[in-house]
Every structure is written in C-alpha cells, then in structure tokens.
C-alpha cells in the first residue's frame, strides 16, 4: 500500500524536473543563437572576422555583467516590503499599487498624507521575480484584507500598477479607481518593445536587465524632481508587463475611474487610455515638469489634492 504514493511522488518529482529543464532551455535558447553563429563563422572561411566578433561578444558580456553586479550593490537601499499605514479600523482604505520596476517607497509621500487624513493605506509589494498572475493575486489579497474593516476601498495605481488595478477591478468590486499614467501601451509601441525584448535575449546570456526612470529634461536642475529608481530585474518581467493590458475585458469596470495624465509622458501613450475609457474623469498634470513619474517630489501634493477633491 505504500508503494503507490512513493511512485506518485517520484513521478511528480520527475515531471517537475523535466518542466524546469524545458523552461530553462526555452529561456536560454535565444541567448545561445548569437554565440552559435560565431562558432559557425570560422567554418565559412572568416577566421579573422570570427576572432574579432568573439572578442567583441565576450567583452560586451563581461561589461554587462559587471554593470549589473555594480548596480546590485544598492539593492538593500530600496526595501520592497509591503507598507501599511493608518488606523486598521478606518472606514476608507486606499490600496496603492506601484509601477514596473518600482518599489512601495514610490508611494511613501501619498501614503503618509492619506493616513494623516484618516485613511487606511496599503501599498503591496509587486514581486518582479514572479509573473503577472502573481501580481494580480497580491492585489486581490490586499483588497480582501481591506474589505474586512473598510466600507470604502479604492485602488490607486501608477503606470503598470494602473493596468493591474484595472484588471483587479474586473475580479473584485471597488469604490473607485485612481490611475496615474496607466500603462496600456508603451510610448514606442508594443511591436518595438517586444522587438527590443527579443534582441536583448539574443544578445545577452544573462537573464537580467537594468531599468530606471528617465531624467526629464524639463525638470533638470531641480532637486528630487523625480523618485529615481534603478533596479536589476529578470528579463522575462518585461514580457509579463507587456501582457498585462491583454487581460483587460472589453467592458470597463463598473466603478468610477479617475485618470491623472501628463501631456509630456515619455513612457506610455495617453491615447489608448482615453479611447478605451471615455467615461473616465480626466485630470491633466499642470506642472510642465511632470512626465511619467507623477509621484515625484515636486508635484505629488498638488496631484493628491486634486484627486481627493474628486471624491
């Protein structure tokens, strides 16, 4: 009677091992295309070109790895734990969802201000080592936790967090959606973004990449104009982020939607958001320094006051 469970456990373990091996091959294969070509190059009579190409390839790989490891040194300076503020029994609760490659600290100022006004605030960590389904599960759990005590629960999302909030609102009803520059389509277009993602996987063996918010030239010279962040994340996370808008239903959520957009956004397109949600209340950032990082140190208070006036 004990042999069957052991056989089942052995079979499941073998399946898990095979699945992990297939996943590794599927991810590593694009990165092996370029070095495979360099191995074939000498066979075509281009020995000198092959040597130069191999030197350049290895130099780029080593340089990129050194840059990644150099940027990892400050990972402890950007903690990614979930932030909770305000009275647990507050009637109103705001769940603030940060954007791609960001951390809960991006919402620090807004969270403190909302808590001071009597709100309960939950800023969940979006684990960038996981896939988009895990991100949505995190938000769903935060909504259920908030509804245990609060009668009024709002979802606030910035960038990719805005897209995640839209998907989450399809699965769990909330009182209002507040979207700061929601990511429905990248500024360079979906095709170009996927092309760059593919080129990265072909050119680099390392399954990590660097990301950071661009410095807005209109705000240059002003201290703390933006919440700047630089993080080392898995390359596959880009594919997960691009796939989030594909989870949106054709019908918008039943709750009211407030959009905070910037005419100078250099990361996402505003047109798809306005076209998809024409019934939404639209607020435009007044400060010309405001780009995609609307949670910056200069404009956050103005933006927050305007959004709270809409309640």
N, C-alpha and C positions, 0 to 999 in steps of 0.2 A: 504493500500500500504506500510505501514511502518513495518508491522508485519514480512514480509518475510526477510528483511535484519537483523532484530533482531534475528529471528530464525536461520539464517545462521551464524550470529556471535556467537550465543550460541552453535551451533553445532561445529563450528571450534574451539571454546574455549574448549569444552568438548573433542574433538579429540586431541587437544594439551596436555591437562591434562592427558588423557589416554596414549598417546605416551610417555610423560615424566615419568609416573608411570612405564610403561613397560621397558623403558630404565634403570630406577633406579633398578628395580627388576633384570634385566638381568645383570647389573654390580655388584649388591650386592650379588647375589645368590652364586657365588663361595666363597666369603668370609664368608658365613654362613655355608658352608659344614663342616668345622672343628669343630666349636662350636656345631653344631647339633650332630655330632658324640660324643662329650664329654657329651652331655645330655643323650645319649643312653647308654653310658658306664656303669653307675650305675645299669641300668636295667639288665645288663649281669652278675651281682654279683661282679663287680670290683669297689666297692665303694672307697677303698683306692687309687687305681690307678686313679680313676676319680678325686679325690681331688688333687692329685699331678699334674695331667695333667691340671686341671683347673688353679691351681696356676701358673704353668709354662706358660700357654697360656696368662693369664691376665698380667703377668709380662712382657712378650715379647711385648704385645700390648702397654702397658703403656710406656715401654722403647723406643719402636719405635716411638711412638707419641711424646715423649719428644725430641728425636733426631731430628725429623722433625721440630718441633717448634723451637728448638735451631738453626737449620740451616736457618730458615726463617728470623732470625734477621738481616742478612746482605743482604737481597734481595734489599734494596734500594741502595746498593753499586754497583750493576750491572744493570744499566739502560738498558732498551731494546728498546728504541726509535730508529726509522729509522735514519740513518746517511746519510747526503748528503754533498759532498764537490766538489770543483772545480767550474769553470765557467759554468753557465747553458747553454750557447750557444756553448760549446766546441764541436768539430766535433767527438771526440771519447768519448764513455761512457762505463764504466765498472760497471756491477751490481754484487756485491759481496754477496754471499749467505752463511750465517754461518751454522755450523753443528748442530747436535742434542744436545739439552740442552745447547747450547752456546748462545751468545748474539752478536749483531753487533760490540761490542768492540773487538771481536776476530780479526777483520779486520782493526783495528784502524791504525796500522803502515802502512800496504799496502795502505789503502785509502789515507792517508796523502801523501805518496810517489807518488802515481799515480796522485793526484791532483796537486802536485808540478810540474809534468811533463806535465801539460796541459790537463789532462783527467777530465771529469766529473765522479764522483763516487757516486753510490747509494748503500747503504747497508741496505736492508729492514729487518725489524724485522719479524722473523718467530714465530708466536704466538703458543706456545706449549700447550695452552689450547684448541686449535682448532684441526681439523683433517687435513689430508694431502691435501684434495681438497682445503681447505682454504689457505694452504701454497702455493700451485701452483697458486691460484688466486692472492696472494700477489706478486709473482714473475712476473706473466703475466701483472699485472698493472704497475709494475716498468719498464718492457720492453716497454710497450706502451708509458709511460711517457718519457722514454729516447729517443725513436724514434721521438718524436716531434721536437727535435732540433739536435740530433746527427745522422750522416750518418753511423757511425761505432759503433755498440753496441756489447759488449762481455759479456758473462755470466761466472763468476768465482764462483765455489762452492767448499766448503770444506766438506768432509765426507758426511753426509746426504744431505747437501746443494748441493754436486756434483750430487747425484742421482736426486734431484729436478730439477737441471739445465738441465739434460738430458731429463727429461720428458717435461719440459717447452719448450725446443728447438724443440720438436716434434710438438708443437702447434703454436709457433711463431718463425719465422726465425731470427737468429742472425749471426753476422760475425764470431764468434769463441767461442768455449767452452774451458775453462781452469778449469780442475778438479784436486783438491788437495785431494788425497786419497779418491776417491768417494766410498760411501757406497752402494755396490751392494749385498754384503753378509757378515755377521758378521764373525769374526775370529773363533768363537766357532761353527759356523754353524747355519742355520736357525732353525733346529729342536731343538737344545739345547736352543737357545734363546727363542723360543716360549714355551718350557717346563719351563724355569725359569720364564717367564712371567706368565704362568698359576699357578705355585707354589706360586708366590708372591700373586696372587689374592686369592688363597685358604688359605694361612697362615695369611694374614693381612686384617683386616676390613677396614683400611684407604685407600682411593683411591688415595694415593700419594706415591711417591717413591723418593729416592735420587739418584743423578747421579753426577759423576765427572770424569775428565780425569785422567787416571792413571799416577803415577810418574814413568818416565822412569829411570831405574837404571843406564843406560849408561850416563845419564846427571846429576846424583846426585852430589850435591855439587856446581853446577853452579847456580848462582843467575838468576832468571827469565828465566830458561831454557824453561819453558812452560807457555802458557797462561792458568793458572789453573782456573777452574770454578766449583762451587758446587751449584746445584740448586734443588729445590723441584718442581717436575712436576707431572701432573696426570699420573697414571699408564697406562692408555689407550694410552698414547702417544707412548709407546714402540710399540704397535700393529700398529699404524699409520706409524711409521718409518720403520718397517719391511715390510709394504705393499707398500712402495714407489717403490722399484725395480720391483714389479709386474706390474706397469703401463708402463713400457718401451716397446716400439714397437720392433718388430723383426729386422726392418731395422734401422740402426744408423741415426742420424741427418745428413743433407746434409752439414753442416758447418764443417770446420776443428776442430779437437779435440786435445788438448794438455793435457797430463797426467803428474802430478807430484806425484811420488810414493816413498815410503820408504821400503827398504828391511827388516826393523825392525818393521814394523807395527804390533801392538798387538791388534788392534781393528777390522780392516776389512781385507778381503782377497784380494790380488792383482790379483790372477789367474783369477777369473771371469771377471774382468775388461779387462785384456789383451786378454782374449779369445773372449769376446763379441765385442771389438773394436780393431781389429788387425791393422786397418789403422791409428790409432792414433799415434801422436808423443809422445814418452815416455821419460820423464826425471826422473832420479833417484836421490834422495837426497844424496848428497855426504857426509854430516856430519853424523857419526855413532850415534850421539845423537838424530837424527831426528827419531821420532816414528810417531804415527798417528797425533800428533799435529804439523803439518808442519808450522803453523802460530806462532811458538814460537819466543821468543825474540832473540835467538841466530842466527837462520838460515834464518829469513824472508827476509833479504836484499839480500842474495845470491840467494834464490829461486826466488825472484821477478826479479832480473836482468836476470836470465836465461830465465824466462818466457817472459819477454819483448824482449829479443833477438830473440824470435821465431816469433814475429810479422812482 
